[in-house]
Amino acid sequence: MSGPVARIDLDALRHNLSRARRAAPNSRIMAVVKADAYGHGAVEVARALAEADALAVARVEEGVALRRAGITARVIVLEGILSPAELPFAIDAGLEPVVHHAGQIDVLRSGLSRSARGLRCWLKLDSGMNRLGFRPEHAEQAAAQLRSVPGVVLYGVMTHLACADVRTNPMTAEQLARFQPVAARLGLPVSIGNSAGILGWPETRSDWVRPGIMLYGATPFVDSSADADDLRPVMTLRTRLIAVRRCPKGEAIGYGGTWRCPEDMPVGVVGAGYGDGYPRHAPNGTAVLVDGCRAPIVGRVSMDMITVDLRGAPRAREGDTVVLWGDGLPVEEVAAAAQTISYELFCRLTRRVRFRYEGAGLRRLD
């Protein structure tokens, strides 16, 4: 079969979970599997992360999908319940919604009054990101309102870090100074640290931590690498070299003729493109690996194909394996070349990409 394959190394995933444990040995782990586990496949990833203390998703529908697949772990819904229609599904699935604005308390009060079952909830405080959460000065009032709702068990309090990916940014210390005194007064289990917090900010390793991107083998920092943080790539995106051409000096390559051959040279055609989720705006010079040799992109990325300079891979032949990112080619390098982040590359893969899950005795093509 032709076309890209995303190899998902579940042993690497579990290694990265253990890395989070080593960094925060006194914390419980809430493994973030939102957005289809950052594009890696939420159900398979959730099964592989059985040793996590809980899972976190963004939306109720993501939590319900995990339940329908047989996942029994605790599931926290980071955006909470966003409409009355979602509440019965959250109750039936035993999800734990995060409450971040007053309207959600109203939904819980109204809906739980008609239910024989309750919900364990978390309170979200806005410590400075200005995205979701109650302001610290309103936290105790919100907690009291939640505790007054029959059927609600207020379990924990969390916040989210805006700038922890930059170790020298003072914003993280400012957020902690706003959040921690209020959280202490609430007397609830606390969750602060995301991947960057876990690896770079010891003060954020509280009762619960929430590793996300680090689980998938990419660094959360702008000035580091996965290797430096002892993280292993989970996804390796591979395809094949579908043609090798000899192009004369001066010939233009691809749409728009944006790159011309500086000499007579071999040009390879790689069987992947933006129709598979590879970034169309990846510039000339972005690397791929052709049978283990680095080869830079030349010309524009098209829907189904990428053209590459094979002068550094003179033995390349049709059918050779091409790595677009993963083993041997860090996803951060490709993301930086395309002026984006690894999160986006993982999440943008399309349904044309086949996924192969490997590790711990599992070898299956889905």
C-alpha positions in Angstrom: 0.0 0.0 0.0 1.2 3.5 -0.8 0.9 6.7 1.2 2.1 7.8 4.6 2.0 5.6 7.7 2.2 7.1 11.3 4.0 4.6 13.4 3.0 5.0 17.1 5.5 3.6 19.5 3.5 2.8 22.7 6.7 1.8 24.5 8.0 5.3 23.9 4.7 6.7 25.2 5.0 4.7 28.4 8.7 5.8 28.8 7.6 9.4 28.6 4.9 8.8 31.2 7.6 7.4 33.5 9.7 10.5 32.8 6.8 12.6 34.1 6.7 10.4 37.2 10.4 10.8 37.8 10.2 14.6 37.5 7.1 14.8 39.8 7.4 11.8 42.1 5.0 13.2 44.7 2.3 14.1 42.2 -0.5 12.2 40.7 -0.6 12.1 36.9 -3.5 13.4 34.8 -2.4 12.3 31.3 -3.8 14.7 28.6 -5.4 12.8 25.7 -7.5 15.6 24.2 -7.7 16.2 20.5 -7.4 12.5 19.7 -4.4 12.3 22.0 -2.7 15.1 20.1 -3.4 13.3 16.8 -2.0 9.9 18.0 -5.3 8.1 18.6 -7.0 8.6 21.9 -8.3 5.1 22.5 -5.0 3.3 21.8 -3.1 5.9 23.8 -5.5 5.8 26.7 -5.2 2.0 26.9 -1.4 2.3 26.8 -1.4 4.9 29.6 -3.2 2.6 32.1 -0.7 3.5 34.8 -1.7 7.1 34.7 -3.9 8.2 37.6 -6.4 9.9 35.4 -6.9 11.1 31.8 -7.9 14.6 30.6 -9.9 15.6 27.6 -11.1 19.0 26.3 -14.7 18.1 25.6 -17.5 15.9 26.9 -17.8 14.1 23.6 -14.1 13.1 23.9 -14.7 11.6 27.3 -17.9 9.8 26.2 -15.9 8.3 23.3 -13.3 6.9 25.7 -16.1 5.3 27.8 -17.7 3.7 24.8 -14.3 2.2 23.9 -14.1 0.6 27.3 -11.8 3.0 29.1 -12.6 3.0 32.8 -10.0 5.5 34.1 -11.0 8.8 35.7 -11.6 11.3 32.9 -11.5 15.0 33.6 -13.1 17.4 31.0 -10.9 20.5 30.9 -13.5 22.8 29.2 -16.3 21.4 31.4 -19.9 21.1 30.4 -20.8 23.8 27.9 -24.5 23.2 27.4 -27.4 21.5 29.4 -27.6 18.9 26.7 -24.1 17.6 27.6 -24.9 17.1 31.3 -26.7 13.7 31.0 -23.8 12.3 28.9 -21.3 13.5 31.5 -23.3 12.0 34.3 -23.8 8.7 32.5 -20.1 8.4 31.6 -18.9 9.4 35.1 -16.8 12.3 33.8 -15.3 15.0 36.0 -16.0 18.4 34.5 -13.9 21.5 35.2 -16.0 24.5 36.1 -14.7 27.8 35.0 -17.6 30.2 34.8 -20.9 30.9 36.7 -23.1 29.7 33.9 -21.7 26.2 34.3 -22.8 26.2 38.0 -26.3 27.1 36.9 -26.3 24.2 34.4 -25.2 21.8 37.2 -27.8 23.1 39.6 -30.6 22.8 37.1 -29.6 19.4 35.7 -28.5 17.6 38.8 -31.8 18.4 40.5 -33.4 15.9 38.1 -30.7 13.3 38.4 -30.2 10.5 40.9 -26.5 10.6 40.3 -23.9 13.3 41.0 -20.6 14.5 39.6 -17.2 15.1 40.9 -16.0 18.5 39.7 -12.9 20.7 39.5 -12.7 24.4 39.9 -10.6 26.4 37.4 -8.9 29.7 38.4 -7.5 32.2 36.0 -4.2 33.2 37.4 -3.2 35.4 34.5 -3.6 33.6 31.2 -7.0 35.3 30.7 -8.6 32.4 28.9 -10.7 30.3 31.2 -11.3 30.4 34.9 -12.7 32.4 37.8 -10.6 35.4 38.9 -8.8 34.6 42.2 -10.9 37.1 44.1 -14.0 35.2 43.1 -12.7 31.8 43.8 -14.1 31.2 47.3 -17.5 32.4 46.3 -17.5 30.1 43.3 -16.4 27.2 45.4 -19.2 27.9 47.9 -21.7 28.0 45.1 -20.5 24.7 43.7 -20.5 23.0 47.1 -24.2 24.1 47.5 -25.3 22.2 44.4 -26.8 18.9 45.5 -24.9 16.0 43.8 -21.7 18.0 43.2 -18.5 16.9 44.9 -15.9 19.6 44.6 -12.7 17.6 44.3 -9.9 19.9 43.2 -8.7 23.3 41.9 -6.5 24.0 38.9 -5.0 26.7 36.8 -3.1 26.8 33.5 0.4 28.3 32.9 0.7 30.7 30.0 4.5 31.1 29.6 6.1 28.1 31.2 7.7 27.1 27.9 10.1 29.9 28.4 12.1 29.1 31.5 13.2 32.8 32.1 9.8 34.3 31.7 8.7 35.8 35.0 5.0 35.2 34.2 5.0 31.7 35.7 6.2 33.0 39.1 3.5 35.8 38.9 0.8 33.2 38.2 1.9 31.0 41.1 1.9 34.1 43.4 -1.8 34.8 42.5 -3.0 31.2 42.5 -1.3 29.4 45.5 -2.6 31.5 48.4 -6.2 31.2 47.1 -5.8 27.4 46.5 -4.5 27.0 50.0 -7.6 28.6 51.5 -9.8 26.4 49.4 -8.2 23.3 51.0 -8.6 21.2 47.8 -6.1 19.0 45.8 -4.2 21.3 43.4 -3.2 20.9 39.8 -0.8 23.4 38.2 2.0 21.8 36.2 1.7 21.1 32.5 4.5 19.5 30.6 6.7 22.6 30.8 5.9 23.0 34.5 6.7 19.3 35.2 10.1 19.6 33.5 11.1 23.1 34.3 9.3 24.6 37.3 9.5 22.5 40.5 7.0 24.8 42.2 4.2 23.6 39.9 4.6 19.9 40.8 1.6 19.9 43.1 -0.9 17.2 44.0 -1.7 16.6 40.4 0.3 17.4 37.2 -1.0 17.3 33.6 1.6 16.1 31.1 0.5 16.7 27.5 3.0 17.2 24.7 5.8 15.5 26.7 3.9 12.3 26.6 4.2 12.3 22.8 7.9 12.8 22.8 8.2 16.5 22.0 9.7 19.1 24.2 7.5 21.8 25.6 10.3 24.4 25.7 11.3 26.9 23.0 15.0 26.5 23.8 15.4 22.7 24.3 15.0 19.4 22.5 13.2 16.1 23.3 16.6 14.3 23.7 17.7 16.9 26.3 14.6 16.2 28.3 14.9 12.4 27.9 11.8 12.2 25.9 11.3 9.6 23.1 9.4 10.3 19.9 6.1 8.4 19.8 5.0 9.2 16.3 7.2 8.5 13.3 5.6 9.7 10.1 6.9 7.7 7.1 6.2 7.3 3.4 8.0 6.2 0.3 10.1 7.7 -2.5 7.8 7.3 -5.5 10.1 8.6 -8.2 13.7 9.7 -8.8 14.4 12.1 -11.7 17.5 13.6 -13.2 16.8 17.4 -13.7 19.1 19.6 -15.7 20.7 22.8 -14.4 18.3 25.7 -14.5 15.1 23.7 -14.5 12.3 24.8 -12.2 10.7 22.4 -9.7 7.0 22.2 -8.8 4.2 24.7 -8.8 5.1 28.2 -9.5 8.7 27.3 -10.4 9.9 28.7 -7.1 13.1 26.7 -7.0 15.6 26.0 -9.8 18.3 23.4 -10.0 21.7 24.9 -9.5 23.3 22.0 -11.5 22.3 18.7 -13.1 21.0 16.8 -10.1 18.7 14.0 -8.8 15.4 15.1 -7.5 13.2 12.8 -5.5 9.4 12.7 -5.4 8.0 11.8 -1.9 4.6 10.3 -1.6 3.0 12.7 0.9 1.7 16.3 0.9 -0.6 18.7 2.5 -3.5 16.4 1.7 -2.0 14.1 4.3 -1.4 16.9 6.8 2.2 17.9 6.0 2.5 21.7 6.2 2.1 23.3 2.8 4.2 26.2 3.9 7.3 24.2 4.8 10.0 26.1 3.0 12.8 25.0 0.8 15.5 23.4 2.9 13.1 21.7 5.3 14.6 18.2 5.9 13.3 14.8 5.4 15.2 11.5 5.7 15.5 9.4 2.6 16.8 5.9 3.6 18.5 7.6 6.6 20.1 10.5 4.7 19.0 14.0 5.1 17.4 15.5 2.0 16.0 19.1 1.8 12.7 20.0 0.3 12.9 21.9 -3.0 9.9 23.6 -4.5 6.4 23.9 -3.1 4.7 21.1 -1.1 1.8 19.9 -3.1 -1.3 18.0 -2.1 0.1 14.5 -2.6 3.8 15.0 -3.2 7.0 16.7 -1.9 10.1 17.1 -4.1 13.5 16.8 -2.5 17.1 17.4 -3.4 18.8 14.0 -3.5 22.4 15.2 -4.0 23.1 14.1 -0.4 21.5 10.7 -0.9 23.1 9.5 -4.1 22.0 5.9 -3.6 18.3 6.8 -3.2 15.9 4.6 -5.2 12.2 4.4 -5.8 10.6 2.6 -2.9 13.0 3.9 -0.3 11.6 4.8 3.1 11.2 8.5 3.8 10.8 9.8 7.3 8.9 13.1 7.5 9.4 13.4 11.3 10.1 11.1 14.2 13.0 8.6 14.6 16.1 10.4 13.5 14.3 13.7 12.6 12.8 15.6 15.5 9.4 16.9 15.0 10.5 20.2 16.6 13.0 20.7 13.7 10.2 20.3 11.1 7.9 22.6 13.1 10.5 25.3 13.4 11.2 25.2 9.7 7.5 25.6 9.0 7.1 28.3 11.6 4.7 26.4 13.7 4.8 24.0 16.7 4.9 20.2 17.1 1.4 20.2 18.5 0.0 21.4 15.2 1.9 19.0 13.1 0.7 16.1 15.2 -2.9 17.2 15.2 -3.3 18.1 11.5 -2.7 14.7 10.1 -5.7 13.7 7.8 -7.6 10.5 7.5 -5.5 9.4 4.5 -2.6 8.6 6.9 -2.7 5.0 8.2 -1.7 4.4 11.8 0.3 1.5 13.1 0.5 0.9 16.8 3.6 -1.0 18.1 5.1 -1.9 21.4 4.5 -4.1 24.4 3.4 -7.0 22.3 1.0 -4.9 20.3 1.4 -4.9 16.6 -1.7 -3.9 14.7 -2.6 -2.0 11.6 -5.6 0.3 12.0 
